[in-house]
Amino acid sequence: MVESLNSMLVNARDFPYVALLDVIQEKMSKWWNDRRIVAMAITAPLTPSRESEFRPRFAQSNGRHTLQLNPVTYHVKGGELEGVVDIFNKTCTCKEFDIDKLPCVHAIAAVHHARVSVYSLVSPYYTKEYYVLAYGETIYPVGSQSQWDVPNEVATRVVLP
């Protein structure tokens, strides 16, 4: 992001500070609105990047042998690595689920066996709803300096260079 801001500000670096801040605000407003439009158009339950990461895991979870150990714990065999999944605590011994907060192949096999929605185990931060909320606010321009309501204690304060 820093590189993006630097490249965006190449032509504005010599502007006075207030004009430079206006350029930054305008660009951020555009980025925010573009992302809001993308987020609102999503039809999948997850953000596009998480959905594309998640889909291959479904295919990899097929054909795994799943043994229910108790109401919330499953032992999943098959593939290179076995896993013990706790669907209540959203953990797996492979640690991929614990770290990513996105169900691993073992967790997907376990919830399929448990007849639970796999999306219920995904971190809410990866959902469309959170994505829309992240860009839900509008970044408004500050307006002309002549319209600013500056408190007297701030206006009279001397700031040294």
C-alpha positions, 0 to 999 in steps of 0.5 A: 500500500505504501508503494501505491501511495508513493507512486500516486503522490509523485506529481503531488509531492511539491504541493502545499500540505493542504493540497497534498491532503486533498489529493490523498483524500480524493484517491482514498475516496475513490479506492474505498468506493471502488472496493465497496462496489466490488464487495456489494457485487459478491454473490459467494459467502466469502471474499473472492480471495478466500473463496478461491483458496477455499474451493480446492479444499473441497475437492481434496476433502472428498474420499477421506475416512471420517470417524466421529469420536464424540459430538464435536470431535472427528478423526479424519484419515486419508491423504498425506496427513491425518487430522483430529478436528474439533468443530466446536473450538474450530481446531485441527491437529494439522494446525492449518485450520487454527492458523488460517481460520479457514477450514482445512480439508480435515475440517471440511470432511468432518463437517460434511460428516456432521451435516453442518455448514462448512461456512459456519466454521469460517472466520467472520472476517472472511465473509462478504458481510464483513467485507461490505462493512469494511468499506461501508463508510464514506470518506468525505472531503474536508472542504475549503479552509474558509469553511473550517470551524477551528476552535479559538484555542487551536487557531491562536496556538503558535506552531514552530517549524 
